[in-house]
Amino acid sequence: MSTQMQLDTALARNRITRALEAFRQVLYGAGAHEIVLYTVRLRADMENLFILITLGDLIGLPILPPYYSLRLLPYLVPQIASWKRRVLRERDILDADGLDLLA
């Protein structure tokens, strides 16, 4: 009978931990998910702006003198291809912030 009791307590603990995990995920979705998405978008925008300022001459916007751009070039080389794709891609009018259906 003690093994059955141990199995029952283990099952109860498992159910309680799953319920607590589900509750934690609901709280995260209700409170923090939007903040996390906002910070990810903000970081991406800041990264795009930094690369635009330093390497804008790649797309025809010379903003920073070439000396400083060349000093930063070794750190930015891995990101250049994806940055050019992000900046030069065609966008729809609904791609702007706040115009999606989920907002």
Secondary structure by P-SEA (a helix, b strand, c coil): caaaaaaaaaaaaaaaaaaaaaaaaaaaaaccaaaaaaaaaaaaaaaaaaaaaacccccccccccaaaaaaaccccccaaaaaaaaaaccccccccccccccc
